[in-house]
Amino acid sequence: MPKGASFRGALFSFAAAATKTQSLFFVASAMRRQYNARMSKEVDTDKVVRQHLEMEGFFTGYVIRGAKARESAEPLHPESQEKASIPGPSSNAAEELEAIAAEVRRCCKCGLGATRTHGVPGEGSPNARIMFIGEAPGADEDAQGRPFVGRAGQLLDKIIAACGLKREEVYIANILKCRPPDNRDPREDEVFSCLPYLQRQIEVIRPQVIVALGAHAARTLLGTEKSIGQLRGQFQEYSPGLGQPTIRLMATYHPAYILRNYTPDTRRRVWEDMKKVLVELGLPVPDRGKG
Ligand code: SF4
């Protein structure tokens, strides 16, 4: 095993163990979440049925056909009814996420706390079925305190829209919550310090699918040194910790990479990945993406 892989695996395991104490805290709230989720089952079902199918453009303008028929239809996939009934987080999740965000904003556990303008905890729905996870904030994100708001973020918005979703329906976060100077790669000690925040966010939201944007996010979450080419295109399993069910993880290219390599082939690969995510969630796949 490569030296880096061993260290990354150990780092990930240690960080996961470090969140166990916090997990105890979440046991009680998890029970409340399950109760509340049962009470709000119909809301989740509605969410599946009323998918937002208007898509103005995906990279170069894909068009959904037959969207109108789907708007009033039952879920296209029988399993979507079942998945929609999986208990999700309650409104308490929003409070827990805000508590984590508040910790991030005052955090100085690594050196990036001294160089950032704003911490960037993440944002989106506490009930998100999909979490998009990138590497670290850039200059725009550092300035605004929000994830994926620069050019790469605008492209991510288009990808989300192409999936028939809205940005506020998913959750977007990064491995690191503060910007590394000059957008350098995150250091292992920084990831070690920061990863527990993301792990707690995942534990609170409990998404059905994680989309890891780029090699760094995918490698960190999976504890591997494999390339993004090896990881993307097929589901991997993210392990939240001992005794907890794994979460399906799809790795794909980071929007910044897509912008640097804006070829039909790159865009097609990303769309292939996202189609698999939609199928996994039992959501309609836009016509253009079925080929
Ligand atoms: S990067 Fe993470 S660990 Fe480091 S100061 Fe920011 S929030 Fe804290």
Boltz pocket constraint, residues with backbone or C-beta under 6 A from the ligand:
constraints:
  - pocket:
      binder: B
      contacts: [[A, 103], [A, 104], [A, 107], [A, 108], [A, 109], [A, 110], [A, 111], [A, 112], [A, 113], [A, 114], [A, 119], [A, 176], [A, 177], [A, 178], [A, 190], [A, 193], [A, 194]]
      max_distance: 6.0
